[in-house]
Amino acid sequence: MAFHGMRLGARGLTILGGLLLGATAASCGGGGGETTMGTGGAPSTSAASSTTGSGGAAGGGGTAGCTLDKSCDDGDSCTTDTCTQGACTHAAVVTDDKNACTIDTCDKAMGVLHLPLPVDDKDVCTTDACDKVTGPTHVAMTVDDGNACTKDSCDPITGPRHDPVAIDDGNACTTDACTAMGGITHNMVPLDDNSVCTTDACDPATGITHTMIAVDDGDICTLDACNAMTGVVHAPVDVNDNNACTTDACNSVDGVTHVSLNCDDGTVCTTDSCNMATGCVHTPVAVNDNNACTTDACDAALGVSHNLIVCNDNNSCTTDTCNPAAGCKSAAVVACVSGDGCCAPGCNGFNDSDCFGLNSGVQQNIPASALTGWTQCYSGTYADSTTDVTALLASCSKAKLLMACGTTGSPNYTLLAMAPRADVLFECGSQNNCTKQSNGVGWYFNNSYSWGFAPGGQSVNRSSCDFNSGGTQTLPGLRLCWHTNANKMNTGYRCGSNGIYDTTLTRAVYQAD
């Protein structure tokens, strides 16, 4: 029985290297004892009862008897010591726990011990256990994997094995397989290659063969072949010599022929030739007199002609001329002159009557008195947070709108811009970079987010107003933004680079037909 190296003290019971070597109990007083096997094969120490008289000499009696049980303690945990009628008795303790799965013993110092009985039979193919009544059990494990394609066994050292069964029947015309439920199958391989161009067969030794059928029709002007889906095909031979300057053909006597093309188109305005890649080429004769101020042409009857062109781009804001080397030139008008039909860049309705209406781009430092033709329909400071946006727009209902901002009390607006009403009110929701490009200005609007403009072609950073994050915006001084919230005008935000949340600033909306 395996005791795994426990040494049980002074009484000499030794469990060493997994074997009970045995022990003989030393006498307690005048008595003696021995180690025996308890229930279930476990060793049991049964010390013989002894009586000790006065003086403690075992079995010899004494001159005076004991009075208390504790005066009879023999220092042995394997006995029960009592004093009866003046004499000590030492009865062996019961060690048997009625469990066939323990080794029962007793040690003088440690007392009763119930050591687990080893059950491992060193065989991985069994499940080892112990029954308290019958003792150790070794039940063979189940190795069947429920797979008809394996041979199941168990090796005491390595455990269960599931080796594949052999399925090859040595016939090249079958597909050998095995399924876990159905076992081995040998199904004939499909012979049909889905081609009407072959005769299909199978030899058990060599396997499948697909023999081509005969296709030759004896005609030198056809290429004989077979299409797997439609069968034999006699396609005309390719007569193309990759020369676009020949007419290619084939007849059953002469075979393929290549006859040169006639490329003459009958007009004096072209030079006729043939290109092997593209065919006949009719290159227009040179008509260019190297004068960009003439229209050069060729008529089949009259020949080459050079007619002077008229330079007019129909733009009153340009001066049109012609240069023989460069052709028509349109120089932009730069002067702000009223009555010339041109509103030149940088001009406005305040210094050029031709610009009245919509001045392009963001305007700076414009006197309120100069807004001739415009009517103010809203005015308030950047502290205004009560004006209803819907009501404001109802008051500003004309076809053109102008937004302006500046310092309260100043006769001039710091910034202003104008455009058709629909563009000024271009709905952007809460989009970060959203503008409508109109009249040289980028416009955005939402009655519960923000309303404003930026220079034409510039991006915005609406959060909710156009925010100059990190100071990286282009032309920050030409940007205007007003906060809106819940269909109300709200405080702030900017009038150019400065004035962020400066509630002393003034804002205004003008309208015109």
C-alpha positions in Angstrom: 0.0 0.0 0.0 1.4 3.5 -1.0 2.2 5.7 2.0 4.4 8.1 0.1 7.3 8.4 2.5 5.6 9.4 5.8 7.5 8.5 9.0 5.1 8.0 12.0 7.3 8.6 15.0 8.7 6.8 18.1 6.6 3.7 17.9 8.5 2.5 14.9 5.7 2.6 12.3 7.5 3.6 9.1 5.9 4.4 5.8 8.8 4.7 3.4 8.9 4.8 -0.5 5.2 3.8 -0.7 5.4 0.6 1.3 4.2 -0.2 4.8 7.2 -1.7 6.4 5.5 -2.6 9.6 6.0 -1.6 13.3 5.8 -3.1 16.8 4.4 -1.0 19.5 6.5 -0.5 22.6 4.9 -1.6 25.8 2.9 0.8 27.8 3.6 -0.1 31.4 3.4 -3.9 31.6 1.3 -4.4 28.5 2.2 -4.8 24.9 0.7 -4.4 21.4 1.0 -5.0 17.7 0.2 -3.4 14.3 -2.5 -5.2 12.4 -4.5 -4.7 9.1 -7.8 -2.9 9.7 -11.0 -3.0 7.6 -10.4 -2.9 3.9 -6.9 -4.2 4.1 -5.6 -1.1 6.0 -3.2 -1.7 8.9 -4.6 -1.2 12.4 -2.7 -0.8 15.6 -4.4 -2.7 18.4 -2.5 -2.2 21.7 -3.4 -4.8 24.3 -5.1 -3.3 27.3 -2.9 -3.1 30.3 -3.4 -2.3 34.0 -0.9 -0.4 35.9 -0.9 -0.2 39.7 0.7 2.3 42.0 4.1 3.3 40.8 3.2 2.8 37.1 4.9 -0.6 36.7 3.0 -2.4 34.0 1.3 -5.6 35.1 3.2 -5.6 38.4 0.8 -3.9 40.7 1.9 -1.2 43.2 1.7 -0.1 46.8 -0.9 2.7 46.1 -3.7 2.8 43.5 -4.6 5.7 41.1 -7.3 8.2 41.8 -7.8 10.1 38.5 -7.8 9.1 34.8 -5.2 11.8 34.1 -2.8 10.2 36.5 -2.9 7.1 34.2 -1.7 9.0 31.0 1.0 6.8 29.3 1.9 9.5 26.7 0.6 7.2 23.9 -2.0 8.7 21.5 -3.0 5.2 20.5 -4.5 4.3 23.9 -7.4 5.5 26.0 -6.2 5.8 29.6 -8.6 5.4 32.6 -8.4 4.8 36.3 -10.8 2.1 37.5 -10.9 1.0 41.2 -7.4 2.4 41.8 -5.9 0.7 38.8 -4.8 2.3 35.4 -6.0 0.7 32.2 -4.7 1.5 28.7 -7.2 0.4 26.0 -6.2 0.6 22.3 -8.1 3.2 20.3 -10.2 2.1 17.3 -8.6 3.1 13.9 -10.9 1.4 11.4 -13.0 4.1 9.6 -14.9 1.5 7.6 -13.6 3.1 4.3 -11.9 0.7 1.9 -10.2 3.7 0.3 -8.0 4.5 3.3 -5.1 2.9 5.1 -6.0 3.1 8.8 -3.2 3.2 11.4 -2.1 5.0 14.6 1.0 6.8 15.6 2.0 7.3 19.2 2.6 11.0 18.7 0.1 11.8 15.9 -2.8 9.6 16.8 -5.2 7.8 14.4 -4.3 8.3 10.7 -6.5 7.5 7.6 -4.2 7.7 4.7 -5.6 7.8 1.1 -5.2 4.4 -0.7 -3.4 4.9 -4.0 -5.6 3.9 -7.0 -3.4 4.7 -10.1 -2.7 1.6 -12.1 -0.4 3.5 -14.4 -2.7 2.7 -17.4 -4.0 5.8 -19.3 -6.7 3.6 -20.8 -8.5 3.2 -17.5 -10.4 5.6 -15.2 -9.1 5.0 -11.7 -11.3 5.6 -8.7 -12.1 4.1 -5.3 -15.4 2.9 -3.8 -15.6 3.2 0.0 -17.1 -0.3 0.2 -15.4 -2.3 -2.4 -12.1 -0.4 -2.8 -10.1 0.6 -5.9 -11.7 0.4 -9.4 -10.2 0.6 -12.9 -12.8 1.1 -15.6 -11.7 0.9 -19.2 -12.3 4.2 -21.0 -14.5 4.4 -24.1 -12.4 4.8 -27.2 -15.1 4.6 -29.9 -15.2 8.0 -31.6 -18.4 7.1 -33.5 -16.5 7.5 -36.8 -16.7 4.6 -39.2 -13.6 6.0 -40.9 -11.2 5.2 -38.0 -9.9 2.2 -36.2 -10.2 2.8 -32.5 -7.9 1.4 -29.8 -6.0 2.5 -26.7 -2.3 2.3 -25.8 -1.7 2.0 -22.0 1.1 4.6 -22.3 -0.1 7.1 -24.9 -3.9 6.7 -24.6 -6.7 6.4 -27.2 -5.8 6.0 -30.9 -8.1 6.7 -33.9 -6.2 5.5 -37.0 -7.7 6.1 -40.4 -9.0 3.1 -42.2 -7.7 2.2 -45.7 -10.1 3.2 -48.4 -8.2 2.9 -51.7 -9.7 0.1 -53.9 -6.9 0.4 -56.5 -9.4 1.5 -59.2 -8.5 4.8 -61.0 -12.2 5.0 -62.1 -13.6 5.4 -58.6 -13.5 8.1 -56.0 -12.7 6.5 -52.7 -14.0 8.2 -49.6 -15.3 7.6 -46.1 -17.9 9.3 -44.1 -18.1 9.2 -40.3 -21.7 7.9 -40.5 -21.8 5.9 -43.7 -18.3 4.3 -43.9 -16.3 3.6 -47.0 -17.6 4.4 -50.4 -16.2 3.8 -53.9 -18.2 6.0 -56.4 -17.5 6.0 -60.1 -15.7 9.2 -61.2 -17.7 11.3 -63.7 -16.4 10.8 -67.2 -18.2 13.5 -69.0 -16.0 16.5 -69.5 -19.0 18.5 -70.8 -17.3 18.8 -74.2 -18.9 17.5 -77.4 -15.4 17.5 -78.9 -14.2 14.4 -77.0 -15.0 10.7 -76.6 -15.0 10.0 -72.8 -13.8 6.7 -71.2 -12.1 5.3 -68.2 -9.5 2.5 -67.7 -9.2 1.1 -64.1 -5.4 1.1 -64.4 -4.8 4.5 -66.1 -7.9 6.5 -65.4 -10.1 8.8 -67.5 -9.4 9.6 -71.2 -10.9 12.2 -73.4 -10.1 11.5 -77.1 -10.6 14.4 -79.5 -12.9 13.9 -82.5 -11.9 14.6 -86.1 -12.5 18.2 -87.3 -10.7 18.7 -90.6 -13.1 19.8 -93.5 -10.3 19.9 -96.2 -10.8 23.7 -96.9 -7.7 25.9 -96.8 -9.8 28.9 -96.1 -11.1 27.6 -92.8 -9.5 26.9 -89.4 -11.0 23.7 -88.1 -11.6 23.4 -84.4 -14.1 22.2 -82.0 -16.1 24.2 -79.4 -16.8 22.3 -76.2 -20.4 23.5 -76.1 -21.4 23.7 -79.8 -19.2 21.1 -81.4 -17.0 21.3 -84.6 -16.3 24.8 -85.9 -14.9 25.7 -89.3 -13.9 29.4 -88.8 -12.6 31.4 -91.7 -8.8 31.8 -91.7 -7.5 35.1 -90.5 -6.6 36.9 -93.7 -5.6 40.1 -92.0 -2.0 41.0 -92.7 -2.1 43.8 -90.2 -1.6 46.2 -93.0 -4.4 48.7 -93.3 -3.2 49.5 -96.8 -4.4 46.2 -98.3 -7.7 44.5 -98.9 -7.4 41.0 -97.5 -9.4 37.9 -98.8 -9.2 34.1 -99.3 -10.4 31.6 -101.9 -10.2 27.9 -102.0 -7.9 27.9 -105.1 -5.5 30.8 -104.4 -5.7 31.0 -100.7 -5.2 34.3 -98.9 -4.7 37.5 -101.0 -3.8 41.1 -100.1 -4.6 43.8 -102.7 -3.3 47.4 -102.2 -5.8 50.2 -101.5 -6.4 53.3 -103.6 -6.2 56.3 -101.2 -6.9 59.2 -103.6 -9.7 61.3 -102.2 -9.9 63.7 -105.2 -9.3 67.0 -103.3 -6.4 69.4 -103.7 -6.6 70.3 -100.0 -5.1 67.0 -98.8 -2.0 65.0 -99.3 -3.0 61.4 -99.7 -1.0 58.5 -98.4 -1.4 55.2 -96.5 -0.3 54.2 -93.1 0.0 50.5 -92.5 -1.4 50.9 -89.0 -4.4 53.2 -89.7 -5.0 52.9 -93.5 -5.5 55.8 -95.9 -4.3 59.2 -94.6 -5.6 62.4 -96.0 -3.3 65.1 -94.5 -4.6 68.6 -94.9 -2.2 70.8 -96.8 -0.5 73.5 -94.8 -2.6 76.6 -94.6 -1.1 78.3 -91.5 0.5 81.7 -92.4 1.8 82.0 -88.9 -0.4 85.0 -88.3 -2.6 84.5 -85.3 -4.8 87.3 -86.5 -6.1 85.4 -89.6 -8.4 82.5 -90.1 -6.6 80.0 -92.4 -8.6 77.5 -94.5 -8.6 75.6 -97.8 -11.5 75.2 -100.3 -11.5 72.3 -102.7 -12.1 74.7 -105.5 -10.5 77.9 -104.4 -7.5 76.6 -102.5 -5.9 78.1 -99.4 -7.3 81.4 -97.9 -6.3 83.7 -94.9 -9.1 85.9 -93.6 -8.6 88.5 -90.8 -10.4 87.7 -87.5 -12.4 90.2 -85.4 -11.4 90.2 -81.7 -14.4 90.9 -79.5 -15.1 88.8 -76.4 -18.4 90.8 -75.8 -17.1 91.8 -72.4 -17.4 95.5 -71.6 -14.8 95.0 -68.9 -12.0 94.2 -71.4 -10.1 96.0 -74.2 -9.7 93.6 -77.2 -6.7 93.7 -79.6 -4.9 91.2 -81.9 -1.2 90.3 -81.9 0.1 88.4 -85.0 2.1 86.2 -82.7 -0.4 85.6 -79.9 -3.7 86.3 -81.4 -6.6 88.1 -79.7 -5.8 89.6 -76.3 -8.3 90.9 -73.8 -6.9 93.3 -71.3 -9.0 93.8 -68.2 -10.4 97.3 -67.5 -8.9 98.4 -64.1 -10.3 102.0 -63.8 -13.5 102.7 -61.9 -15.3 104.9 -64.5 -19.0 105.4 -64.3 -20.9 104.9 -67.6 -18.3 102.7 -69.4 -20.6 99.6 -68.8 -17.9 97.9 -66.7 -17.7 97.3 -63.0 -14.0 96.5 -62.7 -12.5 94.5 -59.9 -12.1 96.6 -56.8 -14.8 99.0 -57.9 -18.2 99.2 -56.2 -21.4 101.1 -56.4 -19.9 103.8 -54.3 -17.2 104.8 -56.8 -18.6 103.5 -60.1 -22.2 103.7 -61.1 -21.9 100.7 -63.3 -21.4 98.6 -60.1 -24.8 99.5 -58.5 -26.7 96.4 -57.2 -24.5 93.6 -56.1 -20.9 94.6 -55.3 -18.8 91.4 -55.5 -16.8 90.1 -52.6 -16.5 91.2 -48.9 -16.5 95.0 -48.7 -14.6 96.9 -45.9 -15.0 100.2 -44.2 -18.2 101.2 -46.1 -20.2 104.2 -44.9 -23.8 103.3 -44.1 -24.8 106.5 -46.0 -23.3 105.0 -49.2 -25.8 102.1 -49.3 -28.0 103.8 -51.9 -30.9 101.6 -53.0 -30.7 99.4 -49.9 -33.2 99.5 -47.0 -32.3 98.5 -43.5 -34.6 95.7 -42.2 -32.8 94.7 -39.1 -30.4 96.3 -36.6 -29.1 95.2 -33.2 -26.0 94.7 -31.2 -24.1 91.5 -30.7 -25.8 91.3 -27.2 -29.2 90.6 -28.9 -30.5 87.2 -28.0 -34.3 87.8 -28.3 -35.0 88.6 -31.9 -37.0 85.8 -33.7 -35.1 84.7 -36.8 -38.3 83.9 -38.7 -39.8 87.3 -37.9 -36.5 89.0 -39.0 -36.6 87.2 -42.3 -40.2 88.1 -42.8 -39.2 91.8 -42.4 -36.2 91.2 -44.8 -38.2 89.6 -47.6 -36.8 91.2 -50.8 -34.7 89.5 -53.5 -31.3 90.8 -52.3 -29.9 90.8 -48.8 -26.9 92.6 -47.3 -25.2 91.6 -44.0 -23.1 94.2 -42.2 -21.2 94.6 -38.9 -19.2 97.3 -37.2 -18.5 99.3 -34.1 -21.6 100.8 -32.4 -21.8 104.5 -33.1 -19.4 104.4 -36.1 -20.7 105.9 -39.4 -18.9 103.1 -41.3 -19.5 99.4 -41.3 -16.3 97.3 -40.7 -17.5 94.5 -43.1 -20.5 93.9 -45.4 -21.4 91.6 -48.2 -24.4 91.1 -50.5 -26.0 88.4 -52.6 -29.4 87.1 -53.8 -31.6 86.3 -50.8 -31.6 82.5 -51.5 -27.8 82.4 -51.4 -27.5 84.5 -48.3 -29.9 82.1 -46.6 -28.2 78.9 -47.9 -29.2 76.2 -45.4 -26.1 74.4 -44.0 -27.6 72.9 -40.9 -24.7 72.1 -38.4 -22.2 71.1 -41.1 -18.7 72.2 -40.2 -17.5 73.3 -43.7 -20.5 74.3 -45.8 -20.9 77.4 -47.9 -22.8 78.7 -51.0 -20.5 80.6 -53.3 -22.3 83.6 -54.6 -21.1 87.1 -55.7 -17.5 86.4 -54.6 -18.6 85.4 -51.1 -19.2 82.0 -49.3 -22.6 82.1 -47.4 -24.0 79.8 -44.7 -27.2 79.9 -42.6 -29.1 77.9 -40.0 -31.7 79.5 -37.6 -30.5 77.4 -34.7 -26.7 77.2 -35.3 -25.1 80.2 -37.1 -25.4 82.7 -39.9 -22.6 84.5 -41.7 -20.1 84.7 -44.6 -16.4 84.2 -45.5 -14.3 85.4 -48.5 -15.2 83.5 -51.7 -13.5 80.1 -52.1 -12.4 80.0 -48.5 -13.3 77.1 -46.1 -15.1 77.7 -42.8 -14.9 76.0 -39.4 -18.5 76.2 -38.0 -18.5 75.2 -34.4 -21.1 76.6 -34.2 -19.8 79.9 -35.6 -16.8 80.1 -38.0 -14.0 79.5 -35.4 -10.3 80.4 -36.2 -8.9 77.3 -34.5 -5.2 77.8 -33.8 -5.1 81.0 -35.8 -4.7 79.2 -39.1 -7.6 80.6 -41.1 -7.0 82.5 -44.3 -8.2 86.1 -44.5 -9.7 86.0 -40.9 -10.3 89.8 -41.1 -12.9 89.3 -43.9 -15.3 86.9 -42.0 -18.6 87.6 -40.2 -20.6 85.2 -38.1 -23.7 85.5 -35.8 -24.8 82.9 -33.4 -28.4 81.6 -33.6 -30.2 79.3 -31.2 -33.7 77.9 -31.2 -34.7 80.3 -34.0 -33.4 83.3 -32.0 -30.5 85.6 -32.7 -27.9 84.9 -30.1 -24.9 86.8 -28.6 -21.6 87.1 -30.5 -19.7 86.1 -32.5 -17.3 87.8 -34.8 -16.9 90.8 -37.0 -13.6 90.2 -38.8 -10.6 89.0 -36.8 -11.7 90.9 -33.7 -14.8 91.3 -31.6 -15.2 87.7 -30.5 -18.2 87.9 -28.2 -17.8 91.7 -28.2 -21.4 92.7 -27.4 -20.7 96.4 -28.2 -20.6 95.6 -31.9 -23.5 96.4 -34.2 -25.0 94.1 -36.8 -27.5 94.9 -39.5 -29.4 93.4 -42.4 -30.4 95.4 -45.5 -32.6 94.4 -48.5 -33.1 95.5 -52.1 -35.2 94.5 -55.0 
